[in-house]
């Protein structure tokens, strides 16, 4: 069961090695299963998964989106949401398949799993490779900085202006946002995740780590040396960028995506979606009526 309050991020994410350690075994099972799936005609995934009663979820070990909790169980906003939706669609067994974030879309398209359940940002580049559900949340960015924010870093323009030592995570959208603001891509320090980012800021190796407003505020909660800045929207091509995270499906699985969307929309209207996500630190301001179509433009 998901925690009633946001998890201790520092401790939980350090268990990423356990999560990724299971990836080989689960991934191998997924590849073996894919051999049988290859004979199923395109567009039949919903019927096939209902017949099997199992759906395989690709997750990436990031708090609060999908991770292993203190009891060694897979949880997070996306897996917990997936459990509810897919059971209503007739799939009683939800099986997480752990992998690195950068491997989620390739793993989906090679049939190592059926759906990406990782709160993945919906953007034009990814929309060219997969189908997205409408987002379950929207998100702004924020920085991890030293206590007191001595360099007064409040957005990417401040990072460029001050020449601050800038870091973010592997495959994070924040890489592109920093580059769009004028920060040299070759100078960006790429770290594993937000915990590594916190450690780098606390030790003085970097001045700032960029991530989502939610992950940054959770990871600094117990820090005496670092804090999170106020959330802000990145500026890309002269426009504010508000991101939304959703589930990803193969291009051939429109029927499965549409059935998923129908359930998500019901949960938004009833308030059930927010009740699930709020257990992981999401606020009302992070609920959204954005659509995948809007975010794919």
Secondary structure, DSSP 8 states (H G I E B T S, - for coil): ---SS---HHHHHTTHHHHHHTHHHHHHHHHHHHHHHTTS-TT-HHHHHHHHTEEEEEE--BTTTBEE-TTS-EESHHHHHHHHHHHHTT--EEEEEE--GGGHHHHHHTTS-SEEEEEEE--HHHHTTSEE---SEEE-EEEEEETT-TT---SHHHHHHHT--EEEETT-THHHHHHHTT--GGG-EEESSHHHHHHHHHHTS-SEEEEEHHHHHHHTTT-SSEEE---B-EEETTEEE-EEEEEEE-TT-HHHHHHHHHHHHHHHHHTHHHHHHHTTT--GGG-----HHHHT-
